[in-house]
Structures are given as structure tokens and as C-alpha cells.
Amino acid sequence: MGKRKGGSRAGTRRLFRKHPRTKGKISLTKFFTAFKVGDKTILSAEPAVQKNLYHRRFHSRPGVVTGKRGNCYEVQIKDGNQKKLIIVHPVHLRRLQ
């Protein structure tokens, strides 16, 4: 039996790709964005940062910030009928207006 090929981002080359005009370093304001408990957010992956990146299944899902854990935030999303808790870096979160 062979070993599994690929890592945590296997098969996401097209999904987590940046538009050519937006490539390069990310802004510090995006990196240090603060969220409060109860803020509504959208999971939006930042391909330049692989730390604390969620599973590709949850890409562009809306969620609610339920707490903070270190530098990251706990976001509760709905996956089918289940509520799931995801720990995400603020770089991968976008405010929902």
C-alpha cells in the first residue's frame, strides 16, 4: 500500500489562486484586522499565507466570530445541518457588510 500523495492544500491550485494583479505582499492592515465576538465574516483564503488556513470545503462560507484563540479567531459556520467551529487567522477572514 502506498503513501498518500499531497498535503493539506492538495487539489486547491485553482481555488486558492490569486489574480495576477493582486500578487505580492499583503497589507499589514489585512494581517492585523481585529474582529469582535458576534461579527459576521466570510472565509476568504489568502494564498500568500498558509498558516491557519481552513479546509477547502469551507471556502467562501459565511460565519460568526465566537471567540479568539491566540492570534486566530474561532469562527462558527454551518455545514449542512451541523455547526462547526473553525480556527482561522484574520488574514483569511473578510467582514460581511
MDAnalysis code that builds the backbone (N, CA, C; Angstrom):
import MDAnalysis as mda
import numpy as np

u = mda.Universe.empty(291, n_residues=97, atom_resindex=np.repeat(np.arange(97), 3), trajectory=True)
u.add_TopologyAttr("name", ["N", "CA", "C"] * 97)
u.add_TopologyAttr("resid", np.arange(1, 98))
u.add_TopologyAttr("resname", ["MET", "GLY", "LYS", "ARG", "LYS", "GLY", "GLY", "SER", "ARG", "ALA", "GLY", "THR", "ARG", "ARG", "LEU", "PHE", "ARG", "LYS", "HIS", "PRO", "ARG", "THR", "LYS", "GLY", "LYS", "ILE", "SER", "LEU", "THR", "LYS", "PHE", "PHE", "THR", "ALA", "PHE", "LYS", "VAL", "GLY", "ASP", "LYS", "THR", "ILE", "LEU", "SER", "ALA", "GLU", "PRO", "ALA", "VAL", "GLN", "LYS", "ASN", "LEU", "TYR", "HIS", "ARG", "ARG", "PHE", "HIS", "SER", "ARG", "PRO", "GLY", "VAL", "VAL", "THR", "GLY", "LYS", "ARG", "GLY", "ASN", "CYS", "TYR", "GLU", "VAL", "GLN", "ILE", "LYS", "ASP", "GLY", "ASN", "GLN", "LYS", "LYS", "LEU", "ILE", "ILE", "VAL", "HIS", "PRO", "VAL", "HIS", "LEU", "ARG", "ARG", "LEU", "GLN"])
u.atoms.positions = np.array([
    [0.847, -1.172, 0.000],
    [0.000, 0.000, 0.000],
    [0.893, 1.236, 0.000],
    [0.582, 2.198, -0.878],
    [1.397, 3.403, -0.999],
    [0.974, 4.492, -0.031],
    [1.835, 5.463, 0.090],
    [1.517, 6.598, 0.959],
    [0.618, 7.576, 0.222],
    [-0.103, 8.360, 0.991],
    [-0.994, 9.361, 0.410],
    [-0.169, 10.484, -0.194],
    [-0.512, 10.885, -1.399],
    [0.213, 11.962, -2.062],
    [-0.443, 13.295, -1.753],
    [0.354, 14.295, -1.620],
    [-0.165, 15.640, -1.407],
    [-0.287, 15.983, 0.058],
    [-0.435, 17.271, 0.312],
    [-0.548, 17.749, 1.682],
    [-1.918, 18.330, 1.956],
    [-1.942, 19.335, 2.828],
    [-3.212, 19.925, 3.249],
    [-3.865, 20.749, 2.145],
    [-3.075, 21.192, 1.159],
    [-3.629, 22.021, 0.088],
    [-3.738, 21.263, -1.237],
    [-3.741, 19.957, -1.198],
    [-3.805, 19.154, -2.415],
    [-5.108, 19.422, -3.166],
    [-5.006, 19.677, -4.454],
    [-6.179, 19.888, -5.296],
    [-6.773, 21.279, -5.198],
    [-6.047, 22.223, -4.599],
    [-6.597, 23.569, -4.433],
    [-5.835, 24.603, -5.258],
    [-5.078, 24.153, -6.230],
    [-4.256, 25.068, -7.023],
    [-5.103, 26.158, -7.687],
    [-6.236, 25.790, -8.220],
    [-7.079, 26.779, -8.892],
    [-7.963, 27.543, -7.906],
    [-8.434, 26.887, -6.858],
    [-9.348, 27.500, -5.895],
    [-8.675, 28.600, -5.081],
    [-7.447, 28.362, -4.612],
    [-6.759, 29.326, -3.758],
    [-5.781, 30.200, -4.546],
    [-5.976, 30.328, -5.843],
    [-5.068, 31.102, -6.684],
    [-5.399, 32.585, -6.610],
    [-4.364, 33.422, -6.703],
    [-4.553, 34.869, -6.713],
    [-4.613, 35.368, -8.146],
    [-5.335, 36.441, -8.351],
    [-5.354, 37.104, -9.643],
    [-3.974, 37.732, -9.846],
    [-3.443, 37.710, -11.068],
    [-2.078, 38.231, -11.282],
    [-1.862, 39.663, -10.794],
    [-2.864, 40.522, -10.852],
    [-2.681, 41.905, -10.415],
    [-2.635, 42.052, -8.897],
    [-3.138, 41.051, -8.181],
    [-3.162, 41.147, -6.715],
    [-2.019, 40.371, -6.067],
    [-1.110, 39.809, -6.867],
    [0.000, 39.046, -6.313],
    [0.977, 39.973, -5.609],
    [1.723, 39.403, -4.677],
    [2.731, 40.168, -3.957],
    [2.456, 40.166, -2.472],
    [3.115, 41.076, -1.776],
    [2.970, 41.141, -0.329],
    [1.575, 41.622, 0.044],
    [1.097, 41.124, 1.177],
    [-0.219, 41.551, 1.646],
    [-0.049, 42.758, 2.562],
    [-1.101, 43.542, 2.692],
    [-1.035, 44.735, 3.529],
    [-1.071, 44.345, 5.007],
    [-0.429, 45.153, 5.831],
    [-0.406, 44.883, 7.266],
    [-1.774, 45.081, 7.900],
    [-2.592, 45.962, 7.324],
    [-3.930, 46.170, 7.881],
    [-4.765, 44.902, 7.753],
    [-4.579, 44.181, 6.670],
    [-5.302, 42.923, 6.494],
    [-4.786, 41.872, 7.473],
    [-3.496, 41.929, 7.748],
    [-2.872, 40.955, 8.635],
    [-3.302, 41.163, 10.086],
    [-3.470, 42.426, 10.501],
    [-3.786, 42.733, 11.891],
    [-5.234, 43.173, 12.095],
    [-6.134, 42.814, 11.209],
    [-7.536, 43.180, 11.347],
    [-8.118, 42.566, 12.619],
    [-8.831, 43.397, 13.377],
    [-9.434, 42.921, 14.625],
    [-10.923, 42.661, 14.411],
    [-11.393, 41.569, 14.977],
    [-12.810, 41.217, 14.920],
    [-13.345, 41.103, 16.337],
    [-14.604, 41.417, 16.513],
    [-15.257, 41.283, 17.812],
    [-16.135, 40.041, 17.795],
    [-16.453, 39.556, 18.980],
    [-17.350, 38.402, 19.089],
    [-18.719, 38.816, 18.551],
    [-19.254, 38.011, 17.654],
    [-20.542, 38.316, 17.043],
    [-20.429, 38.914, 15.654],
    [-19.215, 39.292, 15.226],
    [-19.033, 39.840, 13.871],
    [-19.298, 38.759, 12.834],
    [-19.981, 39.138, 11.758],
    [-20.233, 38.200, 10.669],
    [-19.098, 38.326, 9.656],
    [-18.571, 37.182, 9.238],
    [-17.434, 37.167, 8.328],
    [-17.659, 36.156, 7.214],
    [-16.800, 36.268, 6.205],
    [-16.767, 35.293, 5.118],
    [-15.370, 34.703, 5.084],
    [-15.274, 33.388, 4.939],
    [-13.972, 32.748, 4.827],
    [-13.442, 32.979, 3.420],
    [-12.362, 33.730, 3.345],
    [-11.756, 34.086, 2.062],
    [-10.263, 33.839, 2.170],
    [-9.778, 32.788, 1.545],
    [-8.386, 32.364, 1.706],
    [-7.415, 33.375, 1.113],
    [-6.328, 33.610, 1.823],
    [-5.216, 34.430, 1.341],
    [-4.091, 33.458, 0.994],
    [-3.862, 33.205, -0.299],
    [-2.901, 32.179, -0.702],
    [-1.462, 32.465, -0.277],
    [-1.125, 33.726, -0.021],
    [0.247, 34.062, 0.357],
    [0.574, 33.586, 1.770],
    [-0.451, 33.318, 2.593],
    [-0.245, 32.877, 3.980],
    [-0.892, 31.505, 4.135],
    [-0.079, 30.490, 4.458],
    [-0.629, 29.145, 4.602],
    [-0.953, 28.802, 6.049],
    [-0.503, 29.629, 6.997],
    [-0.745, 29.348, 8.412],
    [-2.227, 29.487, 8.731],
    [-2.727, 28.560, 9.526],
    [-4.115, 28.577, 9.990],
    [-5.108, 28.755, 8.851],
    [-4.908, 28.016, 7.794],
    [-5.818, 28.025, 6.653],
    [-6.828, 26.902, 6.842],
    [-8.082, 27.191, 6.596],
    [-9.152, 26.211, 6.785],
    [-9.162, 25.202, 5.637],
    [-9.992, 24.192, 5.753],
    [-10.133, 23.189, 4.698],
    [-10.838, 23.815, 3.504],
    [-10.489, 23.362, 2.320],
    [-11.036, 23.980, 1.097],
    [-12.550, 23.843, 0.979],
    [-13.139, 22.886, 1.701],
    [-14.583, 22.687, 1.683],
    [-15.336, 23.915, 2.210],
    [-14.685, 24.685, 3.094],
    [-15.344, 25.811, 3.726],
    [-15.073, 27.137, 3.025],
    [-14.463, 27.111, 1.843],
    [-14.108, 28.347, 1.131],
    [-15.353, 29.160, 0.772],
    [-15.304, 30.448, 1.069],
    [-16.354, 31.446, 0.806],
    [-17.651, 31.171, 1.572],
    [-17.549, 30.535, 2.729],
    [-18.714, 30.296, 3.574],
    [-18.854, 31.435, 4.584],
    [-20.072, 31.858, 4.867],
    [-20.268, 32.873, 5.913],
    [-20.216, 32.227, 7.296],
    [-19.777, 33.012, 8.275],
    [-19.693, 32.511, 9.637],
    [-19.766, 33.640, 10.643],
    [-19.768, 33.270, 11.923],
    [-19.843, 34.244, 13.015],
    [-18.650, 34.018, 13.936],
    [-17.972, 35.104, 14.310],
    [-16.836, 35.018, 15.227],
    [-17.377, 34.736, 16.628],
    [-16.887, 33.638, 17.241],
    [-17.361, 33.265, 18.572],
    [-16.311, 33.489, 19.653],
    [-15.067, 33.696, 19.279],
    [-14.020, 33.909, 20.277],
    [-12.669, 34.080, 19.625],
    [-11.659, 34.249, 20.477],
    [-10.291, 34.417, 19.989],
    [-9.420, 33.361, 20.630],
    [-8.478, 32.837, 19.869],
    [-7.562, 31.823, 20.365],
    [-6.176, 32.170, 19.859],
    [-5.371, 32.813, 20.712],
    [-4.044, 33.271, 20.303],
    [-4.190, 34.423, 19.323],
    [-3.533, 34.311, 18.179],
    [-3.657, 35.330, 17.127],
    [-4.836, 35.063, 16.216],
    [-5.473, 33.914, 16.366],
    [-6.535, 33.490, 15.456],
    [-7.912, 33.678, 16.094],
    [-8.920, 33.483, 15.262],
    [-10.302, 33.635, 15.711],
    [-11.048, 32.325, 15.533],
    [-11.981, 32.082, 16.436],
    [-12.867, 30.924, 16.324],
    [-14.097, 31.371, 15.550],
    [-14.350, 30.739, 14.436],
    [-15.485, 31.091, 13.586],
    [-16.410, 29.895, 13.514],
    [-17.688, 30.142, 13.774],
    [-18.676, 29.071, 13.710],
    [-19.414, 29.177, 12.381],
    [-19.379, 28.084, 11.621],
    [-20.068, 28.055, 10.327],
    [-21.081, 26.925, 10.342],
    [-21.976, 26.963, 9.373],
    [-22.979, 25.920, 9.242],
    [-22.606, 25.057, 8.040],
    [-22.434, 23.775, 8.283],
    [-22.088, 22.816, 7.237],
    [-23.223, 21.801, 7.165],
    [-24.143, 22.036, 6.244],
    [-25.346, 21.210, 6.193],
    [-26.229, 21.585, 7.371],
    [-26.548, 20.620, 8.235],
    [-27.324, 20.890, 9.436],
    [-26.453, 21.037, 10.669],
    [-25.148, 20.787, 10.532],
    [-24.236, 20.848, 11.671],
    [-23.569, 22.210, 11.759],
    [-23.291, 22.642, 12.992],
    [-22.494, 23.838, 13.217],
    [-21.086, 23.391, 13.520],
    [-20.109, 24.007, 12.846],
    [-18.713, 23.615, 13.032],
    [-17.895, 24.814, 13.467],
    [-16.900, 24.557, 14.297],
    [-16.011, 25.597, 14.807],
    [-14.679, 25.490, 14.078],
    [-14.268, 26.587, 13.449],
    [-13.027, 26.614, 12.690],
    [-12.128, 27.684, 13.287],
    [-10.855, 27.372, 13.446],
    [-9.880, 28.331, 13.955],
    [-9.130, 28.894, 12.752],
    [-9.277, 30.218, 12.535],
    [-8.774, 30.840, 11.312],
    [-7.976, 32.092, 11.653],
    [-6.897, 32.311, 10.911],
    [-6.112, 33.541, 11.036],
    [-6.907, 34.686, 10.409],
    [-6.810, 35.909, 10.957],
    [-7.605, 37.027, 10.424],
    [-7.307, 37.381, 8.970],
    [-6.176, 36.918, 8.443],
    [-5.864, 37.175, 7.030],
    [-6.880, 36.489, 6.129],
    [-7.413, 35.369, 6.580],
    [-8.340, 34.574, 5.775],
    [-9.805, 34.936, 6.026],
    [-10.045, 36.009, 6.768],
    [-11.414, 36.440, 7.056],
    [-11.712, 37.773, 6.398],
    [-12.955, 37.949, 5.992],
    [-13.420, 39.203, 5.397],
    [-14.735, 39.584, 6.072],
    [-14.890, 40.846, 6.397],
    [-16.129, 41.297, 7.043],
    [-17.301, 41.180, 6.091],
    [-18.438, 40.834, 6.659],
    [-19.673, 40.747, 5.890],
    [-20.475, 42.021, 6.180],
    [-20.776, 42.790, 5.137],
    [-21.499, 44.046, 5.336],
    [-22.982, 43.810, 5.421],
])
